[in-house]
Amino acid sequence: MFTSVFIVVMSLALFWMAAFTLWWQMHAWRTPETLAATRFDRPDGGGRLAFSLLLPARHEQAVLEHTIDRLLESSHTDYEIIVIVGHDDPQTAAVAERAAAREPARVRVVVDHHETKNKPRALNTALPSCRGDIVGVFDAEDQVHPELLAHVDHAFRSTGADVVQGGVQLINFHSSWYSLRNCLEYFFWFRSRLHLHAEKGFIPLGGNTVFVRTEVLREAGGWDQDCLAEDCDLGVRLSSAGRKVVVAYDSDMVTREETPGSLMSLLKQRTRWNQGFLQVYRKKDWQQLPGRGQRWLARYTLMTPFMQAASGVIIPVNFAVAVFLDVPVGIAIVTFLPLITAMVTFVFEIVGLHDFGRQYGLRVRLVHYVKLVVGGPFYQVMLAGAAIRAVWREQRGRNEWELTSHTGAHLTASKGEGAAASSAAATSAAATSPASAGPASAATAVPAPATREDIRQ
């Protein structure tokens, strides 16, 4: 009796969890009006804000120069680029210094002297040096559209937003069986799900192409330097403080990135993100959200790693019980309820892959659809494994920042086939551990413009 009740409860819970997740994932496509509202409005050419663009880079000498050059192509006139490099990373620092020498009015270099390095520490090191109205964050391997800042500027002025989250899209869907699903995840998350979170007043921000008013960011105390998901944490704290967040996704304006270069890198990346979500959940800043619905959405979102870890154990057990144990037929049928949402999800993913290829001019072949369907169960196993690993690491108090490797596969793409050639090789190593820094932590910067008017000129 107990076994039957347990199976029914777990199966119904998994079914409704999957159903809610699918419903939220498809938010942007509910109506044509909803879809149209997710895009950037056309800039009006009015008064302009000044931007301070932070570019943390560690062991990124192979791709950093390309990213700086792309940012320097911006049509916006009021911006500065602050590259943050480690004091123990001379190769990346040399690339940054060369760029600063070529464009001294635009590019500055800030040196992070923390003994223990990670991305939030690097960002906090540069925050006092920012002189713009808006602080923007990019990753060292990003491919940024020249018109992006103009669109973000207009979004701030037309909406009165405190934060603008732009779109980020992985492009090299053809590189491996898992990269296809990884690209599609980003597509649904930035194209749709984040818009739902912004609408509800609770949003875990993305790690780059995010823009915050400088005074708002400083008032919030910058980034939590001990959190493995500093972007999520900042979004939760700003949401809890009632700050207005606007999300905009336009396929022409997205920042293009690549998937991790190996399955192990992807596993470690997901482990870090999941563990970061658990850290944010345990901090309980989300409990300050004013609405009960907001708090439930926050709890569900931040507890996703727990639920993924549990499903990774429960689903195989449920299946084995239904097949090998003598249970009533009705109970056995109930165990297959989650399969219904899985099949519906597959259908939406196939449609989403077609839309992804159409929007980015990428040729999606039959073999890609086959990989999408066949690779689905294996990808879910990887996600469940990363979630279980994150829960285990969090319980053990292991908070070191695991590295994510990149190959530059997104930097060159042929338009007809959408094939990306690996034109650069780099290892993205934001840090070695988020443990507390030593007393000698400090920031060293090259000479900077004295006032914001200097930046404008």
Disulfide bonds with the S-S distance in Angstrom:
none
